[in-house]
């Protein structure tokens, strides 16, 4: 019974960890896109097109 309980805990922990990794990867992509837009706007302002 202890073995089954330990395996269930391991499965739940693994699922939570993998889900968190996918979520953080998505957040990283969103932040990168926002940074690209800010960088483009800064370049436009630097050229006098604000």
C-alpha positions as CSV (number, residue, x, y, z in Angstrom):
1,X,0.0,0.0,0.0
2,X,2.9,2.4,0.8
3,X,4.3,1.7,-2.6
4,X,1.1,2.6,-4.4
5,X,0.8,5.8,-2.4
6,X,4.4,6.7,-3.2
7,X,3.8,6.0,-6.9
8,X,0.7,8.2,-6.9
9,X,2.5,11.0,-5.3
10,X,5.4,10.7,-7.8
11,X,2.9,10.8,-10.7
12,X,1.1,13.9,-9.4
13,X,4.4,15.7,-8.8
14,X,5.7,14.8,-12.2
15,X,2.5,16.0,-13.9
16,X,2.6,19.3,-11.9
17,X,6.2,19.9,-12.8
18,X,5.7,19.2,-16.5
19,X,2.7,21.5,-16.7
20,X,4.6,24.3,-15.0
21,X,7.4,23.9,-17.5
22,X,5.0,24.3,-20.4
23,X,3.4,27.3,-18.8
24,X,6.8,29.0,-18.1
25,X,7.8,28.4,-21.7
26,X,4.6,30.1,-22.9
27,X,5.2,33.1,-20.6
28,X,8.8,33.3,-21.9
29,X,7.6,33.5,-25.5
30,X,5.0,36.2,-24.6
31,X,7.6,38.3,-22.8
32,X,10.0,37.9,-25.7
33,X,7.3,39.2,-28.2
34,X,6.6,42.2,-25.9
35,X,10.3,42.9,-25.7
36,X,10.6,42.8,-29.5
37,X,7.8,45.4,-29.8
38,X,9.4,47.7,-27.2
39,X,12.7,47.4,-29.0
40,X,11.1,48.2,-32.4
41,X,9.3,51.3,-30.9
42,X,12.6,52.4,-29.4
43,X,14.3,52.1,-32.7
44,X,11.5,54.2,-34.4
45,X,11.9,56.9,-31.7
46,X,15.6,56.9,-32.2
47,X,15.1,57.6,-35.9
48,X,12.7,60.5,-35.1
49,X,9.5,58.8,-36.0
50,X,7.8,59.0,-32.6
